[in-house]
Amino acid sequence: MAHDLYSSYMYEGVIISVRSLRGETKDFSIGIGLYQGSSLSPYLFNLVLNALINDIQRIIPNCMLFVDDIILIEESRKVINHKLEL
């Protein structure tokens, strides 16, 4: 809820374009997401990753975590897929 309020003010009236080797895009407006380098980015990353990890560990308790990688350990890929689809 607080994120929605913050980002709605953050993106009010913002127009951007993207520059690449092929040139620059036409201007377009944005209304969601976070600016690169936003002080909220690490907090929101941790918040979402912690919720995701808690859910996954309930389903597949054998997992290893490395920064933003999650390794799921089970008898086979088929078993992991079946558990995650439930």
MIVEXLUM-586840 format. One line per 5 residues: their letters; for each residue x, y, z of N, C-alpha, C, O, CB. Coordinates in pm, 1 decimal, decimal comma. Glycine has a CB too. Layout:
! MIVEXLUM-586840
a = X/Y/Z/X/Y/Z/X/Y/Z/X/Y/Z/X/Y/Z | ...
END
This chain:
! MIVEXLUM-586840
mahdl = 82,1/-118,5/0,0/0,0/0,0/0,0/87,5/126,2/0,0/66,5/218,0/-79,3/-94,0/-0,9/120,8 | 186,0/128,3/91,0/275,0/244,3/95,7/353,7/256,3/-34,1/378,6/366,8/-82,4/371,0/234,1/215,6 | 393,5/140,5/-91,3/468,5/141,8/-216,7/383,9/203,9/-327,1/434,6/283,1/-406,5/512,3/-1,3/-256,0 | 254,9/168,9/-333,2/167,1/223,6/-436,2/159,0/375,4/-424,8/163,4/446,1/-525,5/27,0/161,9/-425,7 | 147,2/424,6/-302,7/138,6/567,9/-280,1/268,7/635,8/-320,4/267,5/737,9/-389,1/105,9/597,5/-133,5
yssym = 381,1/578,6/-277,1/512,1/635,6/-308,0/537,1/637,1/-457,6/577,1/739,5/-513,1/622,3/557,5/-237,4 | 513,8/523,5/-523,7/545,0/516,7/-666,1/448,7/600,1/-749,0/485,6/646,0/-857,1/542,5/372,8/-713,5 | 325,4/621,2/-701,4/233,8/704,5/-778,2/283,3/849,4/-780,7/269,9/917,3/-882,5/91,3/697,0/-718,9 | 340,6/897,4/-669,3/399,0/1031,5/-669,0/529,7/1033,6/-746,3/562,4/1131,9/-812,7/421,8/1080,1/-525,5 | 602,9/925,8/-737,1/733,6/917,6/-799,0/724,0/924,6/-951,2/812,6/980,1/-1016,1/803,3/789,7/-756,8
yegvi = 617,9/869,3/-1008,6/605,5/860,8/-1153,2/504,0/957,2/-1211,4/471,8/947,6/-1329,9/569,2/722,5/-1191,8 | 454,0/1047,3/-1134,1/354,1/1140,9/-1183,7/414,0/1229,1/-1293,3/504,4/1308,8/-1267,7/299,2/1227,4/-1068,5 | 363,2/1214,1/-1414,3/405,9/1297,5/-1525,7/543,5/1265,8/-1582,4/601,3/1350,5/-1650,5/403,9/1437,2/-1483,6 | 598,1/1148,0/-1557,3/732,5/1112,9/-1605,1/724,6/1063,8/-1749,8/646,5/974,2/-1781,5/797,1/1004,0/-1514,0 | 804,9/1122,5/-1835,5/816,5/1082,1/-1975,9/962,0/1043,8/-1999,1/1053,0/1118,6/-1963,5/770,3/1197,3/-2074,8
isvrs = 984,0/925,0/-2059,8/1121,1/879,3/-2084,3/1136,0/829,5/-2226,8/1037,8/813,9/-2299,3/1160,0/768,6/-1985,3 | 1259,1/805,0/-2265,7/1290,4/735,0/-2390,3/1409,4/643,7/-2361,7/1479,7/661,7/-2262,3/1321,8/836,2/-2508,6 | 1431,1/546,9/-2448,5/1540,7/452,1/-2431,0/1637,3/469,3/-2546,8/1596,8/472,3/-2663,0/1488,5/305,1/-2422,8 | 1765,7/480,7/-2514,1/1869,0/495,4/-2615,8/1949,6/366,6/-2623,2/1992,0/313,4/-2520,6/1961,0/616,8/-2585,1 | 1970,5/316,6/-2744,0/2051,1/196,2/-2765,0/2139,2/217,6/-2887,3/2141,6/326,2/-2945,3/1960,8/69,7/-2782,7
lrget = 2211,2/113,2/-2925,5/2296,7/123,2/-3044,4/2215,0/147,7/-3170,9/2265,8/203,1/-3268,3/2380,0/-3,9/-3060,6 | 2088,8/106,4/-3169,2/2002,3/124,4/-3286,5/1934,5/260,7/-3291,4/1864,7/291,7/-3388,0/1897,2/16,9/-3289,0 | 1953,9/340,9/-3189,8/1892,5/472,1/-3187,0/1810,6/492,7/-3061,1/1825,6/420,3/-2962,7/1806,0/491,8/-3308,9 | 1724,1/592,3/-3066,0/1644,5/628,4/-2949,3/1496,1/606,3/-2978,9/1449,3/634,3/-3089,2/1670,6/775,5/-2908,5 | 1422,4/555,7/-2879,0/1279,9/531,6/-2896,8/1203,0/663,0/-2889,9/1257,3/766,0/-2849,8/1227,8/433,2/-2790,8
kdfsi = 1077,1/658,4/-2929,0/988,9/772,0/-2907,3/964,3/784,7/-2757,8/973,2/686,3/-2684,5/854,9/756,0/-2985,5 | 933,6/905,0/-2712,9/903,6/927,1/-2571,5/780,2/847,2/-2530,6/685,9/833,3/-2608,6/882,1/1077,4/-2543,3 | 781,2/794,6/-2407,8/664,1/725,9/-2353,1/658,7/749,5/-2203,3/760,1/779,0/-2139,9/667,9/573,5/-2384,7 | 539,3/736,2/-2147,6/523,7/758,1/-2004,2/534,4/625,2/-1929,7/505,1/519,0/-1984,6/388,4/826,7/-1973,8 | 577,0/633,4/-1804,0/582,7/515,0/-1718,8/502,3/542,0/-1592,5/490,0/656,0/-1547,7/730,0/477,4/-1684,1
gigly = 447,9/435,2/-1536,3/366,7/452,9/-1416,8/386,7/344,9/-1313,0/325,1/349,7/-1206,6/223,8/458,4/-1454,1 | 472,3/246,3/-1341,8/495,9/139,4/-1243,9/644,2/109,5/-1236,7/720,8/150,2/-1324,0/416,6/11,3/-1280,4 | 685,0/37,6/-1131,7/823,9/-0,8/-1115,9/900,7/97,3/-1030,6/842,1/187,2/-970,1/889,4/-13,7/-1249,8 | 1029,7/80,8/-1025,5/1116,7/169,7/-949,2/1229,1/219,6/-1038,0/1278,2/148,1/-1125,3/1173,6/98,3/-824,8 | 1268,5/342,8/-1014,1/1384,5/394,2/-1085,4/1506,5/311,6/-1047,2/1518,7/266,8/-933,2/1407,2/544,6/-1054,3
qgssl = 1596,6/291,8/-1142,6/1721,8/223,9/-1111,2/1795,4/309,5/-1009,2/1810,1/430,2/-1028,1/1809,1/200,0/-1240,1 | 1840,8/248,3/-903,0/1910,8/322,0/-798,3/1818,9/376,0/-691,5/1864,7/445,5/-600,8/1987,4/434,4/-858,0 | 1690,0/346,1/-699,4/1596,4/391,5/-597,2/1631,9/329,6/-463,0/1671,1/213,2/-456,5/1451,8/356,5/-636,0 | 1618,2/406,8/-356,1/1648,3/353,8/-222,8/1547,1/247,5/-181,6/1573,7/170,8/-89,1/1650,4/467,0/-119,5 | 1432,6/240,9/-247,3/1333,6/137,9/-217,4/1366,9/3,6/-281,4/1318,2/-99,6/-235,1/1197,5/183,0/-263,2
spylf = 1447,9/2,3/-385,6/1475,5/-120,8/-459,6/1527,3/-234,7/-372,1/1470,9/-344,0/-377,8/1575,0/-92,7/-567,9 | 1632,3/-214,9/-291,2/1680,7/-326,9/-209,1/1576,5/-373,9/-108,1/1562,7/-493,9/-84,6/1808,0/-286,9/-135,8 | 1503,9/-281,1/-48,9/1401,4/-317,7/48,9/1291,9/-402,4/-16,1/1254,2/-506,8/37,3/1340,3/-191,4/112,2 | 1241,3/-358,1/-130,1/1135,7/-432,8/-198,1/1185,9/-566,8/-249,4/1112,8/-665,7/-245,6/1079,4/-351,3/-313,3 | 1309,5/-571,3/-297,3/1368,8/-698,3/-341,1/1369,2/-797,5/-225,5/1325,7/-911,6/-241,2/1513,2/-676,8/-394,4
nlvln = 1418,6/-754,2/-108,8/1423,8/-842,6/8,3/1285,1/-883,3/54,9/1263,6/-998,5/92,5/1498,1/-774,8/122,3 | 1192,2/-791,3/52,8/1055,7/-819,7/95,4/992,5/-928,3/8,7/935,0/-1023,9/60,7/971,0/-692,5/90,6 | 1003,0/-913,8/-121,6/944,8/-1011,5/-214,3/1019,5/-1144,4/-207,9/957,0/-1250,5/-205,8/946,8/-956,9/-357,9 | 1152,7/-1139,3/-204,8/1230,8/-1263,2/-200,5/1203,1/-1341,2/-71,8/1192,5/-1463,8/-76,1/1381,1/-1232,0/-212,1 | 1191,0/-1273,2/42,3/1161,1/-1342,0/168,0/1025,1/-1410,2/163,3/1011,4/-1523,3/210,0/1165,8/-1243,8/284,6
alind = 925,5/-1344,2/108,3/792,6/-1405,4/96,3/798,8/-1526,4/3,3/740,2/-1630,6/32,7/689,1/-1302,4/43,8 | 869,0/-1512,8/-107,4/883,2/-1623,4/-202,6/955,3/-1741,8/-138,8/912,7/-1856,3/-153,7/959,0/-1576,9/-327,8 | 1064,0/-1714,3/-68,2/1141,4/-1820,1/-3,9/1057,7/-1893,0/100,8/1060,8/-2015,8/107,9/1267,8/-1762,1/60,5 | 983,4/-1818,8/181,6/898,5/-1882,2/283,7/797,3/-1976,3/220,6/775,7/-2086,6/270,8/825,8/-1775,9/366,6 | 735,7/-1934,6/112,2/638,5/-2020,7/43,6/705,7/-2145,0/-14,4/654,6/-2256,1/-0,4/567,6/-1942,7/-68,1
iqrii = 819,7/-2125,8/-79,1/889,8/-2238,2/-140,8/938,5/-2336,6/-35,3/929,2/-2457,7/-55,7/1007,9/-2188,2/-224,6 | 990,6/-2287,1/78,1/1042,8/-2376,9/181,6/932,6/-2460,1/246,5/960,4/-2568,6/297,6/1115,9/-2296,7/288,3 | 808,9/-2412,4/245,7/698,2/-2493,2/295,5/670,7/-2610,7/201,3/633,4/-2719,5/245,2/571,7/-2406,7/311,8 | 689,6/-2587,3/72,4/661,9/-2690,3/-28,2/781,6/-2783,4/-47,4/766,7/-2905,5/-51,5/624,5/-2625,3/-161,8 | 901,6/-2723,1/-59,3/1025,3/-2799,6/-81,4/1126,8/-2754,2/23,8/1200,3/-2657,9/1,8/1081,7/-2778,6/-228,8
pncml = 1130,7/-2824,1/138,8/1218,0/-2779,6/247,9/1366,9/-2786,0/215,4/1446,2/-2713,0/274,9/1191,4/-2862,2/369,2 | 1405,6/-2871,7/122,3/1547,1/-2882,9/86,1/1580,3/-2784,9/-24,9/1565,9/-2816,1/-143,2/1581,7/-3026,8/42,5 | 1624,7/-2666,4/14,0/1666,4/-2569,4/-86,9/1784,6/-2490,5/-32,2/1802,3/-2477,9/89,0/1548,9/-2474,1/-126,3 | 1864,5/-2438,0/-123,2/1979,1/-2355,8/-86,5/1960,1/-2219,0/-149,8/1909,8/-2207,1/-261,5/2114,0/-2421,2/-131,9 | 2000,7/-2116,8/-77,5/1982,1/-1979,2/-122,9/2118,3/-1912,2/-139,2/2202,8/-1917,6/-49,8/1893,2/-1899,5/-23,5
fvddi = 2137,8/-1849,5/-253,9/2259,8/-1774,6/-282,7/2219,2/-1640,8/-342,9/2183,5/-1633,6/-460,5/2354,9/-1853,9/-379,4 | 2224,5/-1536,6/-264,1/2188,0/-1401,0/-304,1/2050,2/-1402,4/-370,4/1949,3/-1404,7/-300,0/2294,4/-1341,2/-400,2 | 2043,3/-1401,1/-502,8/1912,2/-1401,2/-569,0/1887,1/-1531,2/-645,4/1801,6/-1535,4/-734,0/1901,5/-1282,4/-664,5 | 1960,1/-1635,9/-612,1/1940,3/-1767,7/-672,9/1882,8/-1862,6/-569,2/1922,8/-1858,8/-452,8/2073,4/-1823,7/-730,3 | 1790,4/-1946,8/-609,4/1731,4/-2047,3/-522,2/1752,4/-2182,9/-588,4/1710,8/-2204,4/-702,3/1578,9/-2019,0/-495,8
iliee = 1817,1/-2274,2/-516,3/1840,2/-2409,2/-567,9/1744,5/-2503,2/-494,8/1747,8/-2513,9/-372,2/1990,9/-2454,0/-548,7 | 1660,1/-2570,4/-570,7/1562,6/-2663,2/-514,1/1618,2/-2804,4/-525,0/1665,9/-2845,1/-631,0/1424,8/-2651,7/-586,4 | 1611,9/-2879,1/-414,6/1668,1/-3013,4/-411,1/1556,4/-3114,4/-387,2/1486,2/-3109,2/-286,2/1777,2/-3025,0/-301,5 | 1541,8/-3204,7/-480,8/1437,6/-3307,7/-473,4/1485,9/-3426,7/-556,3/1591,2/-3419,7/-619,6/1297,3/-3253,6/-525,7 | 1409,9/-3534,6/-556,1/1449,3/-3656,4/-628,4/1461,7/-3633,3/-778,9/1550,9/-3688,7/-843,1/1348,5/-3767,3/-602,2
srkvi = 1372,5/-3551,7/-835,0/1376,9/-3525,7/-979,4/1311,7/-3391,2/-1009,3/1242,0/-3333,5/-925,8/1306,0/-3639,3/-1058,4 | 1336,4/-3343,5/-1130,3/1274,3/-3218,9/-1174,5/1122,5/-3233,4/-1178,9/1048,7/-3139,5/-1148,9/1328,1/-3177,7/-1312,8 | 1077,7/-3352,0/-1216,5/934,4/-3379,2/-1224,9/867,2/-3362,6/-1087,6/758,0/-3306,7/-1077,8/910,3/-3521,6/-1279,2 | 933,1/-3411,3/-982,9/879,3/-3398,6/-847,2/873,1/-3251,2/-805,9/774,0/-3206,7/-747,9/965,6/-3479,0/-746,6 | 978,0/-3176,6/-835,7/980,0/-3033,4/-802,9/867,2/-2961,3/-875,8/792,3/-2884,9/-815,0/1116,7/-2970,3/-839,8
nhkle = 855,3/-2985,7/-1005,8/749,7/-2920,2/-1083,9/612,0/-2952,9/-1029,1/526,2/-2865,2/-1018,8/758,1/-2961,7/-1230,6 | 590,5/-3079,3/-993,9/461,0/-3119,9/-940,4/431,6/-3046,3/-809,4/320,4/-2997,0/-790,4/457,3/-3272,5/-918,3 | 529,1/-3038,3/-719,5/509,2/-2970,1/-591,5/484,1/-2820,5/-610,4/400,9/-2762,4/-540,8/630,5/-2991,4/-501,2 | 555,2/-2758,3/-703,5/538,0/-2615,2/-726,0/405,5/-2580,9/-793,7/354,4/-2470,0/-778,0/651,9/-2563,1/-809,1 | 350,3/-2675,4/-868,4/223,7/-2650,5/-936,7/103,2/-2666,7/-845,8/-6,1/-2623,1/-881,9/210,2/-2742,7/-1054,1
l = 119,3/-2728,0/-728,6/6,9/-2748,7/-636,5/-45,7/-2619,9/-579,7/-140,2/-2621,3/-500,8/47,5/-2839,1/-524,2
END
